[in-house]
């Protein structure tokens, strides 16, 4: 990725440093050396991540993918519900029942099933967060609506005020 013209860099050195601090080297299963002077950080995959790991305490906004094993889907859903709502949810499963259960029981900005980030590329899907991860949606028509202020006005004539209203 370092030699690719298509692979971006971390936006600035403070964000780069923040990302380096949330990655626990003993849990990294895929990466390559980072170059701070270039704000380059390779895609980094972490295994056996737990809820207490620093990488799970904030939104990442960088090329870090924590993998978290679980054995009980209901317990996993409860753990996610107990935390701030994520900007994105990525679920890998071929089981339609699992997909439906996770998608209908969790709140998130956008979701991808069996992929990551492609929901950002579809202009017909709104993108945005919920709760602490952001307010509002954008892409296509949603962008116009997000930056427009809709005023509600109800006009009532003076005649015919029904007493049942009071």
SULFEN-V927458 format. One record per residue. PHI is phi in degrees with one decimal (none if undefined). Layout:
[[PHI] [PHI]]
This chain:
[[none] [-62.6] [-85.5] [-77.2] [-71.9] [-94.0] [-97.1] [-75.7] [-115.9] [-64.7] [-60.6] [-158.8] [-68.5] [-68.5] [-69.2] [-58.6] [-62.0] [-61.8] [-63.9] [-62.1] [-73.0] [-86.1] [-90.1] [-93.4] [-52.2] [-68.5] [-104.4] [-77.1] [-112.4] [-153.7] [-179.6] [-149.4] [-57.5] [-87.4] [-128.6] [-59.8] [-59.9] [-107.4] [53.0] [-95.2] [-135.7] [-69.4] [-52.8] [-125.6] [-112.5] [-113.6] [-106.8] [50.5] [-76.0] [-121.0] [-61.9] [-85.0] [-70.7] [-58.5] [-62.9] [-96.5] [-92.5] [-151.2] [-70.8] [-82.2] [49.5] [-168.8] [-81.3] [-124.2] [-119.7] [-83.7] [-105.0] [-120.9] [-74.1] [-148.4] [-120.8] [-130.8] [-62.8] [-62.4] [-65.8] [-61.0] [-60.0] [-61.6] [-64.5] [-68.0] [-62.6] [-79.8] [-116.7] [-57.3] [-66.2] [-78.2] [-66.2] [-135.6] [-126.2] [-117.2] [-121.0] [-114.0] [-165.7] [-97.9] [-85.5] [-59.0] [-66.4] [-65.1] [-57.3] [-62.6] [-62.8] [-66.8] [-65.0] [-87.4] [-103.6] [-118.5] [-109.9] [-160.5] [-71.9] [-152.8] [-133.5] [-129.0] [-106.8] [63.1] [-165.7] [-133.5] [66.7] [-68.2] [-63.8] [-67.8] [-85.6] [-90.9] [-69.0] [-90.8] [-102.3] [-67.4] [-125.5] [168.4] [-103.2] [-143.2] [70.4] [-66.9] [-83.3] [138.8] [-128.1] [90.8] [-131.7] [-142.4] [115.0] [53.3] [-58.9] [-61.8] [-64.6] [-61.0] [-64.6] [-61.4] [-96.6] [-111.6] [-107.0] [-92.9] [-98.2] [-94.9] [-136.1] [-115.0] [-110.2] [-129.3] [-70.8] [-75.4] [-81.1] [63.2] [-86.1] [-72.2] [-67.1] [-61.9] [-64.3] [-98.8]]
